[in-house]
C-alpha cells in the first residue's frame, strides 16, 4: 500500500509540475523576462523591459500551460498524500512517544490517567532507570492524589507504581507512611431522626485501597465517643477487623453504645477511631481519625403523629416502583403465577424491612413476601401460583407493612415508619420474556 501511495504521489507531482510549467509553442524569439515578441528588433536591449538581450535572455516560442495535466495531477497528488498520511498514522500509532520524554515530564500525565505514560514509568522503574530524585517526584504526585478528599482519584495503576518504588527502596519511609495512611478511609453514619428512648444506630464504614498482589489487613478501634463536645465514656471497642484483603473493597461495623438517654433536639456525635494497617505481622500505619455525625431526637411519640407518618408514607410511595406481572400457564393443567416486583427509583436508596402483600380488587390475598430491600439491591421479585389469578390489565394493590424490630440496627430514617403503605391501582402486565430480576430462588409464600 505504501508503494502504491508513493507512486500516486510522484505521478501527481510530475503531472502538476508539467501542467504548471507547460511547453513553448512557436518559433518567434521572445524576451525571457517579459515574454515580449522580439521579431524584427535589432536593438541589443528589450524595448519592453530594457533588459540586455544576450542569448541567455532570449527564448523561442510562447509558453502554454496544460490544464488537463493540472486537473489530473491535483487529485492524484492529494490521493497519494492521503494514503501516505494514513500509513504514517497507522505506523506511528504503535510507537510510544512518551519514551522520548524525561521522567519529570512523564509524572503528571502518568498519574492523571494516561496509560502509555504509566507503562513507560513502570518499565523505567522495573529496569532501574529512575534516579532517586525522579522517584521522589513521582511519590510526591501519588501523595497528592492519596490525600485528595476524593480517594477515587488514586487509581490502581498509580498505587501499584508507588508500591513498586517502595519495594525498590526509592522513596523514604515518611512518604510511604503518608500514602498508606490514606488507604483506609473510615466514615460514620448515624440515623438522622430517632425517637426519644430508642437506641441510636451508629455504623462505621471503611473503604480500602490496596496495591495489586499485596495482602493487607486492617483494624478499626473506637476509642472515644463525644455527644455535643462532651465525652460520654472512655472505652476501647474493636469495630472492624478485616481478613487479609488483596483487592480494594470495603467493610462496615456497628457500635453498640446505648444513647436512649438523649434529650429532644439536635445532637452532634463525634467518634474517635484508631485505624491500623498491617502487612503480614508488620504494622504499616497507625492513624487516629475523628468522624462526625448528627442526629435529631424527636419526642417519644413524635414519629407516631399523623403528620410524620403521612410524610414518611408519601416519601416511600415516591421512592419505590411496585409492579405486578402475570405468568400464564405453560401447559394444560398448570396454574397461573402472579409476580410482585419492587425496585428503588430516584436518588434515595434506603433499607426497608417488612412484608409486601398483593391483593386483588376483591381484597383477596394473591401473594405475600417478607424481604429486606437494601440500597445495593436492583430490586426484589417473588411469585407464587394462585387459584384465582387476575387477568392482564386488572388492577391490584400492594401493601407494605414495616418491621421496626428487624430494622433497629440500620441508620435509615425510613425505618421509623410504623404503619402500612398501600400502593393502589397497579395494573397487571404480562410477564416479559426475560423474567424480572432475581426470579430464581425468590418464590414467595
N, C-alpha and C positions, 0 to 999 in steps of 0.2 A: 504493500500500500504506500509505503514511504517513497519507493522508487517511482511509482506512477504519479504521486503528488509532485515530486521534483521535476519529472518530465513535463507535466502540465504547467508548472511554474516557469520553467525555462522556455517552453514553446510560447506561452502567453507573453513573456517578457520580450522574446525575439519579435513576435508579431507586433507588439506595441511599439517597439523601437523602430522597426521598419515602417510602420504606419505613421509615426510622428516625423521621422526624417524624410521619408518619401524618396523619389528619384527625380533627376533632372531630365526634362524633355525639351528638345530644340537644339539648334546649332549656333545661335547668336551668342556673342560674348556679352557677359554681364559683370557688373561690379559685385564682388563677393560680399561687400559690406552693406550696400543699399539696394542690390539687385537691379540697378539701372541698366538699360539696354545700351551697350557701347558700340552698336553698329554705326560705322561712319565717323566715329570720334577719333581724331588724330592727336588730341592733346594727351599729355602724359599724366594728367590729373582728371579725376571723375568730375564732370560738370555738376553732378547732383550733391555729392558729399565732400568733394575736394581731396579724396584720398589718392595717394600716389599709385598709379595704375601699373605696377610691376606685374610680372607673370603670376606671382602668388596671390595677388589681389584681384585676379580675374577668374571667372569660371564660365563654363559653356552650358547654356540652357537654363530653363526656369524650373525650380523645384516644385513638385506636385505631391501632396500627401495622399495616402491611400486610406480612405475612411473605412473600407471593408476590412482592412487589416486591424484598424483600431477597434472596430466593432467585434471582431473575433478574438483579439488579443486580450482585451479587458476581462471578459468572463473567464477565459482560461487562466489568466493570472490570478483572479480572485478565487477560483476553484482550487487551484494548486496551493495558494497561500492558506486557504481554509483547511485543506486536508493536512498540510504540514503542521498547522497550529493544533489541530485535533490530535495528531500523532505526538506532538510535543507535550500536550497536556496529559495525554494518556501515559506517556513515559515518565513524566515528572511527578505524576500523582503518587507513584510508589516510592518517591525519594523523600526522606525525612529531612527537610531543610533545617530543622532545629539542631541537627548535628553540627551545623556550621556556627551556631551561636555560643557565646561563652555562658558559663553556668549562672553568672549574675543576672543575665537577661532571660534565662530559662525558668527561674524560680517562680516568678509571678504567674505566667501563663500555665505552668505545670500545676500549681496549687489551686488554680481557679478554673479547672475543668478541661484543660487541653490534654487529651490522651497521648498525643505524639510527644509533647514536651515532657510528660511524666515518664514515658517509656525511655526517652533519652537520658533523663536524670537517673532513673533506676539502673540503666545499663552502665552509666559512668560510675555510680556508687558500687555496683557489683564488681566492676573491674578495677576498683581502687584508683579512679582517675579524678577524684574530688579532693580538693585541698580542704584543710580543716576550716579555713575561713568560709569557703563555699558551703560546707556542710552546716556551719552555724547560721549562715544566711537562710538556708532552706529551713532549718529548725525554727528559726525565729518566725518565718512565714507560717509554719504549721501552728506555732503557739498562738499567733494572731487569730487563726481560724478556730482553734480549740477554745479560746477564751471569749469568742463571739457569743452573744446571747442566744443565737440560733445555732445549736450544735450541729444541725444538719448540713451546714456549710463545710464541715470537716468530713469529706468523703473517705471511702475505704482506701483508695489508692494513695491519698496524701498520708493517711495514718500508717499504711504499710511502708511508704518511703521513709517516714520518720523512724519506724521501728528498725528498718534496715540500717539507717545511720547510727541508731543507738547500739545495735548489735555489733557494729564495727568500731564502736567507741569513738565516734567522730563528733559527738555532742557532749557537753558537760552535764553532770548529774542535775544541776539546778534547772536546766531546760527540760530534761526528761521529767522531773517532778512537776513542772508547770503544765506539761501536756497531760500526764496521767491523772493529775488532779481533776481535769475536766471530763474524763471519760465516763464517770458515773455522775449523772445529774438527778438528784432527788427532787421530788415535788410533792406538795401537800394538798390534799383535797379534803375539805370539810363540808358537811351538809349545810347549805346556806340558811335553811329555815328549819328550826326544831321547836317542838313544844316543850314547855317547862315541865321538868320531871323526866323527860326522855333522855336516853344516853345519846351523846353527840358522836356520831361516827367520824373517825379520823383515819384516812387512808394515805399511806406514803407510797409513791410510785417512783421507781428508779429506772432510768433508761441508761443503757450501757453501750459503748462503742469499744471494739477491741480489734487489734491488728489481726489480719488473716493468719491462721495457723498458731496463734498464741492463746493458750488456755489461761483464763483469768478467773478469779473468784473474788467476790466482794461481800462485805458485811455492813449492815447499817444498824446503828445502835442509837436509840432515843435516850438522851441524857438529861434533858431539862424541858419542862412544859411551862409556858407562861400564858396567863389569861389577863389581857389588858395591861401588859407590862409587869404583872406580879407573878412571881414564881409560885406554882401550885405546890409542887413537892419534888424534891430531887429524887431521881430514880435512874436506873440504867436497865433498859429493856431492849433486847435484840429484836428488831422488827423484821429484817430481811437477812437471810443467809443463803446466798446463791450456791448452786453447784458449779462445777467447772464449766465455763462458757467459752466456746470457741468462735462464736459469731455475735454480732451486735444484736441486742434484744432488750427486753425489759422485764421487770418483776415488781410485785407490789406486796405490801404487808399492812396490816391494820394495827392500830394502837388501842389497847383496851384500858382506858382510864375513865372512870365514872365522872361525868360532868353534869349530872342531873340536878346539881345544886345551883346552876347558873340562874341569875335573875333575868327578868324580862328585859329585852333590849338587845342592842348590838354588842358583840364582844370580839376583840382581836385575839387571835390564837397564834402563838409563836412556839415552834418546836425546834430545839437544838439537836442536831444529828451529828454523829461521828461516822464518817464513811472510810472504810479501809479496803484497799485493793491488794490482792495477793497474786503472785505468780509462783506456783509451787509453794514452798514453805517461806518464800521471801515476801515480806510486806513492802510493796512498792510505794504506796501512798497512804497517809492518814490525814484526813481532812475534816474540818468542822464546818458544818453548813447550817444556816438558820433558815427555816421555811416558815412562811406566814400564811394564814388563812383568816377567814372571818365568818361568823355565823350570827344569825338573828334569832333570839329566843322569843317565841310567842307565848301568850298566856296558855294555861293548861287546856283550855277549851277553845282557843282561838281558831285552830285549824278545823274544828268541828262546826264553825259558823257556816251558815248557808252561803254567805258571800265568798268565803275562802274555798269552799267545796265547789261552787259554781265556776270560779276562776280556774281551779285545777282541772275540772272536768272539761272545760272549754279548751284548755291547752292540750289535753290528751286527745280530744277529737281532732284538733288541728295537726297534731304530730304523728298520728297513726293512720295508715291506709289499710282498711279492712275490706277484703273481697271474699266472695263466695263462688265456688265452682261446682258444677255437676258433672260427674263421670257416668255416662250411660253404661248399661250392662254390656259387657263384651261378648256374651254368648247367652242363648236362651237358658232360663233358669237362674241366671245370675241376678244379683240385686244391684241397684244403682248406688253410687257412693257420693257423699257430699263432702266438700273440702273447704276448710277455712284458711285464709292466708292473711297474716298480719305483718306489716312492714313499717319501718320508720320512713318518714319523708320530711323534707325540710332540713334545717340545720341542727335541731335538737336531737341528741342521742342519749337516752337515759336508760335506766334499768326498771323494768316492770316485772313484778312478781304477782301472779294471780291466775284466775280461771277465766277462760273465754267460753261462752255458751251461745250457740246459734239456735234461734227459734224461727219457726215459720209464721205465717200470718195468723194462724190459729193458736199461737203461743205454745206449740208443741216443740219439745227439745229435739233438735236434729243432730247436734254434735257438741261435745264439750272437750276441752283440753286445758290442762294446768301446765303452764310453762313459765320460764324466766326469759324475758326478752332483753338482751344485753345490747350495749352500744355497738359492739362489733358484729352483731348478727345481721345478716342480709334479710332475715325475716323468719317467721315461724309458719309452718304449714302442717296441718293434720287433717285426717279424713276418716270416715267410717261409713259402713253401709247402714241404710235406713229403710224401714218397710214402707214409709210414706214419703218418698222424695218429692221435693218441689219440681216444677217444670222450669225449663230455661226461660228466663225473663221474669219469673216470680220475684217478689220482694221478701227478704228475710231481715232479721235483726240479730246483732251480736252484742252480748252484754259482757263487760269486763268487770270482774269482782276482785278488788285488790286484796293482797295478803300482806299486811304490815308485819306479821310475825316473821315471814321469810326475809323481809327487807330491812330489818333493823340495823344491819351492819353496812348498808350501802349509803353512799353520800348523795344519792339522787333525791332532790326535793319532792319529786312526784310520788315518792313512797309515803309521803304524809297523807295521801288521799285514802280515805277510809270507806268511801261509798262505792256505788256501781256507776259505770258509764255505759250508756246504751248507744250503739251505732245503728240508726234506723235506715230503712229504705235502701238496703243493699241488694242490688239486682244480681240474680243468679246467672252466671255465664257458663258456657260450655268449657269443659276442661281443655286447655290448649294441648297441642301435640307434644310440646315439651312440658312435662308436669311442673307445678310450682316448686320453688327451691326447697330442698330438704324433704322431698316427699318420702324418700325411702327411710323407713325406721321412725316415722313421725305419726303413726296411726294413733288417733285419739280414742277416747272411750265412748 
